[in-house]
């Protein structure tokens, strides 16, 4: 897959994530991940797992909300551990969750980036390589 195809795929995944997130809470690792989602215009409710007190407490918050969860941790070893723990905790509480989006992003992006916070930089780089005008309104944090 060439870079322009990857950009198209990334844009579709971001759009899908935005669409999915209406009735779900996105579980992310930290503040920089939230900033990346904001940059990508994914305005969904999110929980920063580390800030919340870890996977168990984050899963309990999702349970209390009555919503589903989208697990969107990094695809490094720490992110894998957090994702697995979230899955176990959500399952034990009977909360429906999605890991497909994380898996798709990992497959598409892992040769370039290993975390959610780097998605805006990858998106911008691919736009530049493909000679496309920026589709996102880049805020102060992602130049």
C-alpha positions in Angstrom: 0.0 0.0 0.0 1.5 3.4 -1.0 1.4 6.4 1.3 -1.6 8.0 -0.4 -3.6 4.9 0.0 -2.5 4.8 3.7 -3.7 8.4 4.1 -7.1 7.5 2.7 -7.3 4.5 5.0 -6.3 6.6 8.0 -8.9 9.2 7.1 -11.6 6.5 6.8 -10.6 4.9 10.2 -10.7 8.3 11.9 -14.1 9.0 10.4 -15.3 5.5 11.5 -14.0 6.1 15.0 -15.7 9.5 15.2 -19.0 7.8 14.1 -18.6 4.9 16.5 -17.9 7.1 19.5 -21.4 8.5 19.8 -22.6 5.9 22.3 -19.2 4.9 23.6 -16.4 6.1 25.7 -12.9 5.9 24.2 -10.3 4.6 26.7 -6.9 6.2 26.1 -3.7 6.2 28.1 -3.2 9.9 28.8 -3.5 13.6 28.1 -1.4 13.6 24.9 -3.7 11.0 23.4 -6.7 13.3 24.2 -4.9 16.1 22.4 -4.4 13.9 19.4 -8.1 12.9 19.3 -9.0 16.6 19.5 -6.6 17.4 16.6 -8.2 14.7 14.6 -11.7 16.2 15.5 -12.8 13.1 17.4 -14.9 14.9 20.0 -16.0 11.8 21.8 -16.1 11.3 25.5 -12.8 9.7 26.7 -11.3 8.4 29.8 -7.5 8.7 30.4 -6.8 5.4 32.0 -3.7 6.4 33.9 -5.3 9.6 35.3 -8.4 7.6 36.3 -6.4 5.3 38.5 -5.8 2.4 36.1 -7.7 -0.1 34.0 -10.0 -1.4 36.8 -11.3 2.1 37.8 -11.6 3.2 34.1 -13.7 0.0 33.4 -15.9 0.8 36.4 -16.5 4.3 35.1 -17.6 3.0 31.8 -19.9 0.5 33.5 -21.4 3.3 35.6 -22.0 5.3 32.5 -24.0 2.6 30.8 -22.1 3.1 27.6 -19.9 0.8 25.6 -16.1 1.2 25.4 -13.6 1.6 22.6 -10.1 0.6 23.7 -7.6 2.8 22.0 -4.3 2.4 23.9 -0.9 2.6 22.2 0.4 -0.5 20.4 3.6 -0.7 22.3 4.2 -3.3 25.1 2.8 -1.0 27.8 -0.3 -0.2 25.7 -0.8 -3.9 25.0 -0.7 -4.6 28.8 -3.2 -1.9 29.5 -5.5 -3.0 26.7 -5.5 -6.6 27.9 -6.3 -5.4 31.5 -9.1 -3.2 30.2 -10.6 -6.1 28.2 -10.5 -8.3 31.3 -12.1 -5.7 33.6 -14.7 -4.6 31.0 -15.6 -8.3 30.4 -16.0 -9.0 34.1 -18.4 -6.1 34.4 -20.4 -7.1 31.3 -19.5 -4.0 29.4 -19.4 -4.3 25.6 -16.1 -3.1 24.1 -14.4 -2.7 20.8 -10.7 -3.4 20.0 -11.0 -3.6 16.2 -10.2 0.1 15.8 -7.0 -0.2 17.7 -6.1 -3.3 15.7 -6.8 -1.5 12.4 -4.8 1.5 13.4 -1.9 -0.7 14.6 -1.8 -2.5 11.3 -2.0 0.7 9.2 0.4 2.8 11.3 2.8 0.6 13.2 5.7 0.9 10.7 5.7 4.7 11.4 4.3 5.3 14.8 3.6 3.3 18.0 1.1 5.5 19.8 -2.1 7.5 19.6 -0.4 10.8 20.3 1.7 10.4 17.1 -1.3 10.0 14.7 -1.6 13.7 14.0 2.0 13.9 12.9 1.7 10.9 10.7 -1.5 12.3 9.2 0.2 15.6 8.4 3.3 13.9 7.0 1.1 11.7 4.7 -0.8 14.8 3.5 2.4 16.5 2.6 3.9 13.4 0.8 0.7 13.1 -1.2 0.6 16.7 -2.1 -2.8 17.2 -0.5 -4.0 20.3 1.2 -4.5 19.9 4.9 -7.9 18.5 5.7 -7.6 19.2 9.4 -7.3 22.6 11.1 -4.0 22.1 12.8 -3.9 23.6 16.2 -0.9 25.0 18.0 0.3 21.6 19.2 1.0 19.8 15.9 3.3 21.7 13.6 
